[in-house]
Amino acid sequence: MKAGLLYCRAIVVLGCLVMTFFAVNSVWAGHEHISERERERETFRQGWEAAKRGDLVGLVLAIGSLPDYPLVPYLEFELLRQRADQVPAGVMENFLNRYRDWSFAGALETTWLRSLGRQGEYDTLLRHGRDSSNTEVRCHLIRARIKGEDHAGLEEEIEALWLSGRSRPEACEPVFDWWRSRGNPDPDVAWQRFRLAVDAGNLSLARYLRRYLGEDHRRWAEHWLIMQTRSHETLGRAVQWDDNQYARQLVGRGLRQLARSDWEGAGEKWQQLQSAFNWSAAERSAIERELALFRAVALDDGAMAVIDELPASARDQQMLQWRARAAMAHGDWPEVLASIRDMDAGEQARSRWRYWSGRALAAIDPPQAQTVLETLSAEPNYYGFLASAQLGRDFSLCNQELTPDTGVQDRLVRDAEWERAMELFQVGLHNHARRTWARMSGRLSPLELEQAALLMADQGWYDRAIAVLNNSSHRRAYPWRFPMAEKIHVLTEAEYRKVNPALVYGLMRAESSMQPDARSPAGARGLLQLMPGTAREVARRNGLGYNGTADLMDPATNIALGIAHLAELEEHFDGNWIYVAAAYNAGISAVTRWIEQRPQTDPDVWLETLPYYETRDYVPRILAFATIYEWKLGEQPGVLAANTLGGISGSRRFACPE
């Protein structure tokens, strides 16, 4: 109560400082040309920056000077978030109830509930937090129930919380101490968590968990841990193990793990071990399937025969795809066609396998190949463009124009949630903007979504406009699905570095959908998704400014560094953009290794048979997008054919068949 009163008094005192803000009204003097809304945005940004610095005075001043600005609750949210442990429960309850549907509500509520738990305010926590899915909050709730002697079903609930392959928050330790004091975990439950930790690659947790295992489980745990790093050596000793479920599970895992890097070594170990254990049909099939799969990924010429010996249940779509790739790597086009024809109807209908059917038929039945490729060439994607290039035809690209509907757009602009989303985008709170838009978009009609995409594209919110149109019937609305973001920076840097701007845009569109604050799970950042280490080295080699990771969210810096990196890759790979794009995704070392392994392979086959599925799908997307950007830049299509088909002769244009 005392803390709450002090908090309220502090707000009153700080509120008085707002008078100073209005008295000193010279901040915007001499800037009459700036709109009132832009002044509000700048004041909001200043308040947000003050909040990030922990400057409570600056934050409260900003709140007081924006009486009608729609984003003021975001500043109030930040104030409450920073002082969650001091805010009276009634104040927080009222705020959350009022803004329950706003993008910050969930995060603020979790912060508050965690604070209540840390302070031992269990009555309030139980009143408001019972439905929380946050792990730390759940542990505080359990502590509250332990304190309140509410133990019914508690051990089972704690067991479910404990069974994770990841470490749990520190707040959970008192809960687990109580649980352990009651004889938990039993050896089987401890073994379950050990396996979860190993499967998650969390070996430090797995080692810690050994203390809870029974003697027999502990012995097997040592084998599991060694298998993670020395599978070949461990499998060599496995022939001496007793035949039980633990041994068979571990041997199967080790063989599948080894097959990924050394299918021949794994096959040799399987020959030694398959008679040492009483394998079930399912266990045997799972191992032999993996050995066959990675033999095919290695493009070994015996892979097809091994795949054909598998049970029918193991010859799934993935296996048939790799059978086709192994066949095409050896120029065995009848077997490529046979593999495709064994795929299910949905897979065969994909443009990828229709193209490879055409390629196979070109060596077997050229007239039929012509028919297949002609049908495919009408599609505006990588395989359709490739089919056009094979046939020496113009590239089919039929643009769809979208017309603004002022009535619908006016209704959208007057929508409070729309205004909030757009303002969040304009002030740079992009994550909040996307969450707000995601909530709003669920209640819009297809026509309203289309018009919203036009408005967002007009305001430079390209990634959301692209996402909306990608999920609509307007996939040929190329001016909006393929915007020319940061055009001056891209064209200037591309010309300076002698890099084709269509390729730069193709990469940018695939990497980030023109989202300047994009961040990948691996840590790549910005429009061209640069890794901080790569950016640092490129900046050093090219004399470019770079002051750290935050710079990668600045479009100008990101584009300059990204294009410099592309220029280096072009020089390294003699301008071959299949290799450049592949290296941008998988790294120079991997691409160099793949080139050395298959130096004489046709480019389209080389790309289709890459072992990394991400790179195998990534490069065709880059080349297709670059082709569309050639159209946008007023160029003739040349990138795709020049890189995938060895520069097939003959001039091609973009055309829209009637």
N, C-alpha and C positions, 0 to 999 in steps of 0.2 A: 504494500500500500504506500509506504514511504517513498519507494523508488518511483512509483507511478506519479505521485504528487510532484516529486522533483522533476520528472520528465515533463509534466504539463507546465510547470512554472518556467522550465527552460524554453519551451516552445513559445510561451507568452513573451518572455524577454527577447527571444530572437525575433519574434514577430514584430516587435517594436522597431527593429532595425530596418524593416521594410520602408519606414518613413524616410530613412536615409537614401534608399534607392530612388524614391520618387523625388527627393530634394535634389539629388545629384542627377539631373536629367540631361546630362551632356554626353552620355555614352554613344548615342546615335546622332549627335549633332553633325550636320553637314552631310547626312546620308538620306536626304529626303526621297531619293530615287528608289530606295529599298522599300518593298511592300511591307505593310504591317504584319502580314503572315510570316514573311521572312525574318522580320525583327523578332517575332515570337519564337520562331525556330532557333534563332541564334541565342536568345536568352535561355531557352530550354537546354540547348547544348552546353551552355556555360554552367547551368545548374547541374546537369548530369556529370560534367567534368568535376565540378566541386564535390559532388557526391563520391566520385571515384577517389578523390584526394582525401576524403574524410572531412572536407570543409563544410561543417554543418551550417555555418553562417551563410556562406555562399549559396548553399542549397535552399535554405529557408527564404533568402532574398529572392531567388528565382521563382519559388512558389508564389510568393506574395505579389510579384510583378506580372503574373500571368493569370489574371482572374477568369478569363474566358477561353483560354487555350485548351484544346481537347486532350492534350497529353499531360496536363498537370498531375493527374493521379499517378503517373509513372514516377514523378519526382517524390510524391508522397510515399509511394511504394518503397523507393530507395531509402527514404528517411526512416521508415518503419523497419525495413530490412536491416539497416545498420544498427538500429537500436532495439532489435527484437527482444532482448533480455530486459529492457526497461519499460516497454510499452504496456500499459494496463490492459488486462484481458478484454475489457469492454471496448476499448479503442480498437484493438486488433479485430475483434469479432465484428464490429460494425463496418470496418473498412472491408474486410473479406466478404461479408454479406452483400455489401453494396457493389463490389467489383468481382463477384464470383466468376463471371464469364470472361474476364479480361486475361490477357496472356501471362500476366505476372502472378496471378492468384495462386496457382499450384506451388510455385517456387517459394512464394512468401509464406504460405501456410506451412510448408515443410520446414522452412527456417524457424518459424515460430514454434512449431511442435517440438523440434529438436532442442530449442532453447528451453522450453517448458520442462522437457525431460532432464536436461542437464541441471536445471535449478530445483528439481524435485517437486515441481508443481503438478503433482499427479492427478489431482481432482480435475483441474482444467484440461490436462492432457487427455484423460479418459473421456471427458465430455466432448472433445473436439477431434480426437485423433484416432478413433477406433478403426476407421476405414483406410488409414494411411498404408501405402505399400512400401514406404521408405524403410530400409532395413534398420537404420539407427532408431527411428521413431518406434518401430515394432519392438525393438529391444527395450526402449524406455517404457512402453506399454506393459511389457511382460514384467519388468521390475515393479511397476505400479501394482500389478496383480499379485506378485509375490509378497509385497509389503502388505497388501490388503487381505492376505490369506485366501485369495481366490485361485486355488490350484487345480481346479477341475480341467482336465485335458491339457494342462500346461506343458507337461513333459513331451507329449507328442508334438505340440506346436514348436517347442524349442528344438526338438530333433529335426523337424522340417527346415528350421532356420539354419541349423548347424550344417546340414547336408548341402554343401556348396563347394565347388572347386576353387572358390576365391576366399581370401581372408575376409573376415567380418569386421565391422567397425569396433573400435575400442569400447564403445558404450555397451557392446554385447558381452564383454568379458564377465561382468558380475552375474549376468543371466546364465552363462555357460558354467560358471563356478557353482551356482546353485544346482544346476542340472547335474553336474558331475558329482556333487555331494550326495546325490540320490542314486548313485551307482551307474550313471550313464557315461559314455555310450557303451553299448555292448559290442563285442568284437565284430559282429557282422555289420553293424551300422558304421563303425569306424572304418572297416574295409570299404564300404560304399563310398565314404567321403575320400578315402585315399585314392580310389579309382577315379573319382570326379576330379580331384586335383591333378592327377597324372594326365587325364584326358584334356584338361584345360592348359597343360604345359606349365602348371604352377608347381615346380619341383621342390621349391623351398617349403611350401605348405605340405607337400606330400612327405617330405623328410620329417617335418615336425609331427605329423600325424602318426608316425610309427609307434610313438609311445603309448597310443591307445589300442594297438593291435595285439591280438593273442600271439602266442609264440609261433604257431604255424603260419598265420597271416604275415607275421613280421619277416619270416624267412622268404616268403613269396614277394613281399614288398621290396626286399633288397634286389631280387631278380628284376622286378618291374623298373626300378630306378636305374639299374645298370643297363637294361635293355634300351632305355631312352637315349643313351649316348654311345653305347657299344653293342649294337644289335647283332653284328656279325659274330663277335666273340661270344656273346651270351647264347646265341642259337647253336653255336658249336658245342656248348656244354649241355644243351637241353636234352640230348639223347639219353643222358644219365638220370633224368628226372622221373619221378613217379608219374604214372598216368592218372591224372585227375583233372577236374574242370579248370583249376587254376593254371596248371601247366599248359593245357590245350588253348586256353584263352590267351596266355602270354606268348606262346609260340605263334599262334595265328596273328596276333598283333605285331610281333617282331618281323614275321615274314612279310606282312603287308607294308610295314614301315620300310624295310630294306628294299622291297621291290620298287619303291619310288625312285631310288637313286641307283640301284644295282639289281636289275631284274635277273641277270644271269647268276649272280651270287645267291639271290633269294631262291632261284630255281634249284641250284645245287643243294642248298640247305633243305629244301622241301624233299628232294630225293632221299636225303639221309633221315628225315624225320617222319615222313608220312607212314612208315611201317612201325615207328616206335610208340605210337599212340593209337588208341581205338577211336578214330575220328568218326563223328556222325556225318551223314551225307551233307547236311547243311554246312558244317564246319569245313569239310573238304572243299565244297563248292565255293565258299566265300574266299578261301585262300587261292584256289586255282583261278578264280575269276580275276583276282587282283594281279596275280602273276601274268596272266594273259593280257590284261589291260595295259600294264606298264611295258610289256614287251611290244605291244602295238604303239604305245606312245613313243617308244624308242625307235619305231619304224623298222623293226627287224623283219626280214623277209619271211620268217617262219611264223609270224604272229597270226596270220589268217588261219593256218591249219590248226593252231592251238585253240583259237577262238571257236572254230567249228567243232572241236571235240568237247566243248563245255556243254553242260545240261542246258536245255532250252530256256529254263528260268534265268540263267546267268547271261544269256545273249540279249541283254536289254538294249535300249536305244543308244546309251553311251557306248556300249561295246560295239554295236553295229557302225556307229559313226567312226570309231577308231579303226575298225576293220577297213572301212572305206578309205580312211587317210593312209593307212599302211599300204593299201593297194595302189593308191595314186602316187605315193612316194616312189614306188617301183615301176610306175607306168603300166600297171596291170589294169587296164580300163574295163575289161569285162567283169573283173571282180569288184571294181568300184561300183559299177552298175548293179551287180548282184547284191551288194551290201545295201545300197539305197533302196532297192526293191523289197528288201526284207524289213525295212523300217516301217513303222505304222503310218497310216495315211496322213496324219497331221504333220509328222516330221517330213515326209516326202514332199508335202505341199509348201514347205518353207523355201524362200527364194534361194537360200544357200544350197540346198540339195537339188533343186531344179537346175541351178547353174552347173553343178558337178555332174548331173545326169547329162546335160548338154555337152559338157566337155568329154565325158566318157563316150557318148554316142558319136562324137566327131571322129573318133578313132575306129568306130564299129559300123555306124550307119549314118553317114553325113547328112542325107536328106532329112532323117528324123531329128538329128541334132539341130538343123536349121529351124525346124518347127518349134522345138523346145526353146531355143535361144530367142527366136522372134517374139514369142509370147512373153518371155521374161524381160525383154528389152523395153517393154512399155512401163516398167516399174522404176520409180525414181530412187533407187537405192544402190548400194555398192554392186550387188550382183546384177541388177538391171543395167547399170552403166557398163559393167564389165561385159555383159552379153552384147550391148550395143557396140562396144569397141571390137569385140570378136567378129561381129558381122560387118564392121566398117560402116555402121549407121550413125545418124545423128542421135544425140542423147535426148531422151524423152523427158521434158520438164514442163509440166503444165501448171502455171501459177494460178492460184485462186485468190481473187481480190476480196477483201472484206470491207464492207461499207459501214461507216459510223451511223448508228441510230441515235439521234440526239435525245429522243424521248427516253429511251432506256438508259442512256448515259447520264442524263440529268437526274433520273431516279437514283442511280448508283451514287452519284456525287453527293446527293442529299442524305444518303444513308450514314448514320453516325459511325457504324462499324467500319464502313469503307473509308470515311474520313480519317478514322483512327489508324487504320492500316497504312494508308498513304502517308500520313504524317510521320508515323514510325519509320517508314522507309526514307522519307526526306531528311529526317534528323539523324539517320545512320543506325537506328536500332533494328537492324534487319531481321534478327531472329524473332524479336517480338512482332515485327511486321508480318513475317511469314506465318507465325502461329495465329495471329489475328485473322489473316486472310484465309487460312485453312478452315477456321471455324465458320467464317462468313460464307465461303464458297459452297459449303454443303447445303445451303438453303437457296442457291441461285438456280435459275432455269438455264438450259443450254444457250439460249439467246443472250441472257444476262452475262453468262460466263464469257461468251464471245466478245461482247462489248467491253467487259471488264479487261480482257486481254488487250484490246486496242488501247484503252486508257492507260493501262500499266506500261505498255510498250512506249506510248507517247511520253510518259514520265520517266522512262529509262529503267523501269523495273523489269528488266528483260527476262530474268530467270523464271519469274512467276508467269509472265505472258507465255513463255515457251512451254512451261508445264501445263498450262490450261489448254493450249492448242494441241499439244501432243496427245492429250486425252480427249480430243474432240473429233468431229468429222471434218476439221479444217487443217489436216496435216499438209496440204499443199499451199497453205498460206505462207509462202516462203519469206516475204518481206518481214513478217512478224516472228516466224519461227527461227529465222536466221538473221538476227539484227546485226548491224555494223557498229557494235559498241566501241567506244574510245577510238573512233576512226582516225583522227589526226595522229594520235600516238602510234597506232598500229601502222599506218601507211608511212609515217616518217621513219620509224625505227626499221621497218621492213626494207624500205628503199636504202637506208644507210647500211644495213647489214647484208643487202642483196639476197633477201629471203622472200619467197613468193607470199604476198599478203593473204592469198586465198588459203594457203596452207596454215598460216598463223591463225586465221579465223576458224578454220576447220578444227584445229587443236583447241582453241579457246572455247568454241561451242561444245566440243565433246568433254573437255576437262571440267568446266565450271558452269556451263549454260549462261555465261556472261555474269556470273555472280561474284562481285569483287571481294566479298568476305568468305568465299568458299574455303572449307577446310576438310581435308580427307581424314579418314581414321588413321592413316599413316603419318599425318602431319604436314602434307603438302598444302600450300596456301595460295589464295588469290586466283585471278583470272586464268593464269596459265599453270596453276597448281605446281608451284616450285617447292621443292624441299629446302629448308633453311640452309643445310650444308651445301647443296648444289648452288643456291643463290650466292652464298658467301664466296665460293670458289670462282664462279663466273664473274662476279663483281671484281675480284682480285685480278683475274687474268685480263679483263677488259677495261680496267680503270673506271668502273662504275661505282656510284655511291650506294652504300648499303650499310645501314646502322643496326641491323638486327631483324628479327622475325616480324615485328610490327610493320616494317616497311613493305612487306609482301602484300599487305592489304591495300596499299596505295596503287591504283591502277597504272599510273605512269611508271612507277618503279618496277612493278611486276612485269609490265610489257617490255620495258627496256632490257631487263635481265632475262626474261623468257626468250625473246628474239635473239639476244646474244648467244644464249645457250643453243638455240636451234641452228644458228649460223655455225657454231663449233661442230655440232653433230653433222651438218651438211658437209662440212669440210672433211670430217673423219670418214664419212661413208660415201664420198664422191657424189653427193647430191641425190643419192637414192632415197626417196622419201618413204619407202616401205621400211628400210633399215632405220631411218631417222625417227619415224614415229614409233617403231618398235623399241628403239633405244630410249626414247623419251619416257616410255612406259616401263620397260623392264631393265634398262641399264645397258651401257656399252658392252660390258663383259659378256652378258648373256647373249646379246645379238651377235657379237663376234664369234662366240662359240657355235651358235646355230649356223652361221655362214660357213665356218670351217668344216662343220659336219656335213653340210649339203651344198657345196659350192656351185654345182652345175644344175641345180633344181630350178624349174620354171618359177618365176616370181609368185604367181598366184598359188601354185602348189606349195611353195616354200612357206607362204603365209598361212595357208590352211592347215599345214601339218606342224605348226609350232606347238611345243608341249605346254605352254602357259595359256590356259583358256582365256584369261583376261586380255593378254596381248593379241591373241588370235581374233578376238572380237573387236578389240580397240582399234587396230590399224584400219580395217575396212570402214569403220565408222568415221575415222579421220578422213580417209580418202573420199568417201561419199560426201561428207560435209564440205570438204575443200572444193569438190566439183560444183556443189550448189553455190558456194561463194565465188567461184569463177563466173558463174552466171550473174551473180549480183554485181560483180565488179566489171561486167561487160566484156569479159574475156571468153575465148573459145575453150571448150573442154580439152584439157591436155594432161593434167596431172595424173589421172588414174591410169589411162592407157600407157603413158610413158613409163610409169613405174611398175605396173603389174604385167604388162604384155610386151615389154621390151621395145616400146615406142612403135607400135603398129603404124604403118604408113597410112596416109590418107587424111584429108582434112575432115573434121567433124564439127558440128555446130549443135546448139541447143534448139530443139524444136518441140512443138506441141502438136502431135498428130490429131487430125480431126476425128 
